[in-house]
Amino acid sequence: MSKFLFDEFNGTSPAAWKQKIQADLKGEEYNDTLLWKTNENIVVKPFYTSEDRNHEEINLPEKGFNICQTIFIDDEKIANFLALDSLKRGANSIQFKATSTFDYKILLQNIEAKSINIYFNFTFLNDEFQIKLSDFINSKEVYFQTDIIGNLAETGNWFVSLKEDHSKLATIIKHTDNCISVSSDLYQNAGANSTQQLAYTLAHANEYLNHFGSEMATKIHFTFSVGSNYFFEIAKLRAFRILWATLLTEYNVKNVEAHLFVQPSLRNKTLYDYNVNMLRTTTECMSAILGGANTISNVSYDTIYHKSNEFGERIARNQLLVLQQESYLKEAQNFADGSYYIESLTHQLAEKALTLFKQIEKAGGFLNQLKEGIINKKVKENSNKEIALFNDKKIVLLGTNYQQNIEDIMINSLELYPFVKQRNIKTLIHPLNRNRISEALEKQRLELEKD
């Protein structure tokens, strides 16, 4: 395009802009008045220019994102029906969740497993079963979300023991592809800030590289959750790709891209005025798309208190379809390239996360800090800060701590217990608890409904 229309305008340097702003402030200090620092000391400026660009290369997916439907395996025939129905209605990826072994021949009947991405999320560790399942599907597009360290972090215990878990995982690694997942979503849902999420995920993955060798880097993939801080969540996913590439460079591993499975967070989802959850998940899915997620599985607006149901799942899937097909975001993974603001956030997050990662490694590594309770302590501190900000209405959740609808009655609608459950089992370490910031307030409102 010709620049003729712009030739008559003189360029303005960032220094000139800042000088003009300083004059308009009439004595107020620019840094104190207009620079916003987040809870984790990320600096946000009032304006950005090309000088804020860092020109860091990010290995983004070459194709658009996959729309995933998450299905719990309770009955193989029902799960098979739900999967086939979801694929007919626009999904092109399936995540199956299971708490025990199942008949995979019934589950996968009539599913073209080699033409779609399939994710298996197990809360058990069975190497023989996983290898047989992998051999049966025989596809490079199957991903096992197996994370023995993540299980330790969340439950406080190994599946069996440190030695046995690593032995079983070694057998799985030897015979299957895409067999290790790093559960970054745990840190987000437990209350970690963005810097912590990135650093802990990187250090978590590094434990696998240290133990099993860098040659299995291609078999690692990542599960992320995104919250409502729109631009920061875009930057977070982009920053992690930079960090992963940087770490692999230290192992002399090249051309291995991070595969990101992303879901909206549950931390900011609310029991009251639950329809607002649809607005939250819409922006969160947009962050996931623009951040470069490979696969996105949306969560339904009623997921925290209702059992899985056709209406909620259909709405969640259709949100992604609208974003993909009607909002022209089908291949939007590089839309954020060149955004001065996002590039600045990405660089700051990556830089701060790398600093924290180095501190973790210097202190003995992620597993050591997990066992010593340091990770749990740091996450809990940030979680408590966020809850305090919520209580002071500095973090606002519409319909919950702001503009409450007093006629919104929920006590008779609970099919699921929507709060953190107390665990009375002996654990090796203090586990990380997934929790929502509005839980205490919601409990109070439910108690008032009983009166």
Beta strands, then each sheet from edge to edge (+ up, - down):
strand 1: 36-37
strand 2: 43-44
strand 3: 66-72
strand 4: 93-98
strand 5: 117-122
strand 6: 142-144
strand 7: 180-183
strand 8: 220-226
strand 9: 260-264
strand 10: 295-297
sheet 1: 1+ 2-
sheet 2: 6+ 5+ 4+ 3+ 10+ 9+ 8+ 7+
end
